[in-house]
Amino acid sequence: MTRLHLVRHGPTHAKTMVGWSDIPADLSDHAAIARLHDHLPQDALVISSDLSRAADTATAIQGTRRRLPHHPDLREIHFGTWELRAFAEIEAEDPELAFAYWDSPGDVRPPNGESWNAVRARVDAAIDGLIGMHTGADLVIVAHFGVILTQVQRALDMDAQRTFAHRIDNLSVTELAFDGRTWSAGRINHLP
């Protein structure tokens, strides 16, 4: 059984759509980071997205755990021309597309960005590769809201719209497992 401990990076405090932009995380909540560090299995392998908010969070919780190289396919959704723009501004510019993107996630994409299905395919392939290389291990994967939701969708076998109802807080951990054939979900959005 391979167990995934999906950790969302520390907060950025951005009030815009942040995908591939490399905005740093606020890691000043040392108590929350210590609780998260202590909650995670000590023999786990740690890997993160290559964006600094995830990589720096991984460093903060790593301790003596072995670190794997950053993985660019664990990046957040690429929001294209919506990147670093407020949702209200995007909605005012193209209300139909903005509504469709969140209400009918799938193949709808922001201009020059990724659809939900494209993100899911990218992340699934990255996770499958990690499981293949580290079968039976505990993997602490420090990533992003969208990345974690793709795997919640996978484990719970639900449509994207229902998946979006899950909350994934900063510095939370979502616990999933794969036994070689089937997925199972433990706690989702657990704040130790």
Backbone hydrogen bonds, N-H to C=O, Kabsch-Sander energy under -0.5 kcal/mol:
donor,donor_aa,acceptor,acceptor_aa,energy
2,T,178,F,-2.7
3,R,1,M,-0.5
3,R,137,A,-1.9
4,L,176,L,-3.3
5,H,139,L,-3.1
6,L,4,L,-0.6
6,L,174,T,-2.9
7,V,5,H,-0.7
7,V,141,I,-2.4
8,R,172,S,-1.8
9,H,143,A,-2.0
10,G,53,R,-0.6
17,M,85,R,-2.1
18,V,16,T,-0.8
19,G,17,M,-0.6
23,I,21,S,-1.5
26,D,11,P,-3.8
27,L,25,A,-0.8
30,H,28,S,-1.9
33,I,29,D,-2.1
34,A,30,H,-2.4
35,R,31,A,-2.4
36,L,32,A,-2.3
37,H,33,I,-2.8
38,D,34,A,-2.5
39,H,35,R,-1.8
40,L,36,L,-1.6
44,A,41,P,-1.3
45,L,138,D,-2.6
46,V,66,R,-2.8
47,I,140,V,-2.6
49,S,142,V,-1.8
54,A,51,L,-1.3
55,A,51,L,-2.6
56,D,52,S,-2.9
57,T,53,R,-0.8
58,A,54,A,-2.6
59,T,55,A,-2.1
60,A,56,D,-2.0
61,I,57,T,-1.6
62,Q,58,A,-1.3
63,G,59,T,-0.6
65,R,62,Q,-2.1
66,R,44,A,-0.6
68,L,46,V,-3.4
71,H,48,S,-2.9
74,L,71,H,-1.9
75,R,72,P,-1.4
79,F,77,I,-0.8
81,T,111,P,-2.9
82,W,79,F,-2.3
83,E,80,G,-1.6
84,L,17,M,-3.8
85,R,82,W,-2.0
90,I,86,A,-2.0
91,E,87,F,-3.2
92,A,88,A,-2.1
93,E,89,E,-1.7
94,D,90,I,-2.5
98,A,94,D,-2.5
99,F,95,P,-2.5
100,A,96,E,-2.5
101,Y,97,L,-2.5
102,W,98,A,-1.4
103,D,99,F,-3.1
104,S,100,A,-2.2
113,G,110,P,-2.6
114,E,78,H,-2.9
116,W,108,V,-0.6
117,N,106,G,-2.9
119,V,115,S,-2.2
120,R,116,W,-2.9
121,A,117,N,-2.3
122,R,118,A,-2.2
123,V,119,V,-2.8
124,D,120,R,-3.0
125,A,121,A,-2.0
126,A,122,R,-1.7
127,I,123,V,-2.9
128,D,124,D,-2.9
129,G,125,A,-2.1
130,L,126,A,-2.1
131,I,127,I,-2.8
132,G,128,D,-2.5
133,M,129,G,-1.9
134,H,130,L,-1.8
137,A,134,H,-2.1
139,L,3,R,-3.0
139,L,137,A,-0.6
140,V,45,L,-3.5
140,V,138,D,-0.5
141,I,5,H,-2.0
141,I,139,L,-0.7
142,V,47,I,-2.8
142,V,140,V,-0.6
143,A,7,V,-2.8
143,A,141,I,-0.7
148,I,144,H,-2.7
149,L,145,F,-2.4
150,T,146,G,-2.0
151,Q,147,V,-1.2
152,V,148,I,-1.9
153,Q,149,L,-2.7
154,R,150,T,-1.8
155,A,151,Q,-2.7
156,L,152,V,-2.6
157,D,153,Q,-1.1
158,M,153,Q,-1.3
163,T,159,D,-2.0
164,F,160,A,-2.2
165,A,162,R,-1.3
166,H,163,T,-2.2
171,L,8,R,-1.9
171,L,9,H,-0.7
172,S,169,D,-1.5
173,V,190,H,-2.5
174,T,6,L,-2.3
175,E,187,R,-3.1
176,L,4,L,-2.3
176,L,174,T,-0.6
177,A,184,S,-2.4
178,F,2,T,-2.5
179,D,182,T,-2.0
184,S,177,A,-2.2
186,G,175,E,-3.6
190,H,173,V,-2.5
